[in-house]
Amino acid sequence: MLAPILSKAFRLRYGRAPLLVRAPGRVNLIGEHTDYNGGFVLPAAIDKEIVFAVGLNGTDTIRLYSHDKNETCEIRLDGQPVRPGTTLWANYLLGVVAQFQQRGVAVPGFDCVFGGNVPMGAGLSSSAAVECGLAFALDYLLRTGLSRLELARLSQLAEHQFAGVQCGIMDQFASLFGRPGHVVRLDCRSLEYDYFPFNSAAYHLVLCNSGVKHSLASSEYNTRRAECEHGVAALQRHFPAVQTLRDVNLTQLEANRAELPPVVYRRCRYVVQENQRVAAACRHLAAGDMAAFGQQMYASHAGLRDDYEVSCAELDALVRIARPHPGVLGARMMGGGFGGCTINLVRAAEVADFVASASAAFELELGRPLKTYQTRIVGGVGALDPAPLR
């Protein structure tokens, strides 16, 4: 258990009891790179999480300790807004502090020990869990009364401004709004959402790690966003009501294909079709047709591979390996791309056989062992009992 370990580490370092907060990572069943295009996503919070031990310290210094890295970072508050520093992992936390400051909150000195079991670089949104966990803790300790939606927006802006990643809001939303046994369909423009039950007893979500670490701050991620914006700007000349690719249908896109560079056309086609796949997947989920749901996952991977071009050879190999297994209903790459994990929808009774066969095939083809993770859908960010009185 992470919480007792981190609580003990906090007590040893700082000599008092902390507030304990857990912040889950997330999986996204379908709807990739649609969030920053104003579209739809279907994530769930999972039992891979970051745990925080946090407490105000009565000084003008922020003291951060990464338990996993065994590294510290101290920042003195001098009445000026905090700024990004040279310790990269600390910037995700400092970005959250900066967002509170921008909202007029005088953040005092505090101590923070954190660590977790979210695999880094696997596409499970460890960065969002870090941001949301500290945001929740500071809101709790400082009694700022921010809503979960405000915390999600705050955490998203922290990543924009201090990590340089122009991410959508899905990762932070999923971490904060997760519900046990449910996935959540989020409209990334209106931020309206609906929960759909997921039968975790009959079907498991198995993640297969390609072993290729990606960086969402890479130029490729931000390039995709710029390419989509290029497409929107071109289409707005004919359809002024278009605000994002969410507003575009395939007929409109095809009618103006000649005006778009081929690569921009493919990026736009993927996003338009992916939004359609999310809608179809939700209908299948509501009807209990998991086989049809799985087919949408396969189609999503093909679009990410061919039109959006964010897959890699290892991810493609994992989907190819999974597809013929009788227990697998669907598979696709997940996350920003260029590495990370595939997500596999597997009948519960056949999970062990799938993991064994996929591991053997992956090692035979790529010459290295395959890491897999079985996940359980859980609730969103929250304080762990007993939380100290405020």
Secondary structure, 3 states (H helix, E strand, C coil): CHHHHHHHHHHHHHCCCCEEEEEEEEEECCCCCCHHHCCEECEEEEEEEEEEEEEECCCCEEEEEECCCCEEEEEECCCCCCCCCCCHHHHHHHHHHHHHHHCCCCCCCEEEEEEECCCCCCCCCHHHHHHHHHHHHHHHHHCCCCCHHHHHHHHHHHHHHHHCCCCCCHHHHHHHHCCCCEEEEEECCCCCEEEEECCCCCEEEEEEECCCCCCCCCHHHHHHHHHHHHHHHHHHCCCCCCCCHHHCCHHHHHHCHHHCCHHHHHHHHHHHHHHHHHHHHHHHHHHCCHHHHHHHHHHHHHHHHHCCCCCCHHHHHHHHHHCCCCCEEEEEECCCCCCCEEEEEEEHHHHHHHHHHHHHHHHHHHCCCCEEEEECECCCCEECCCCCCC
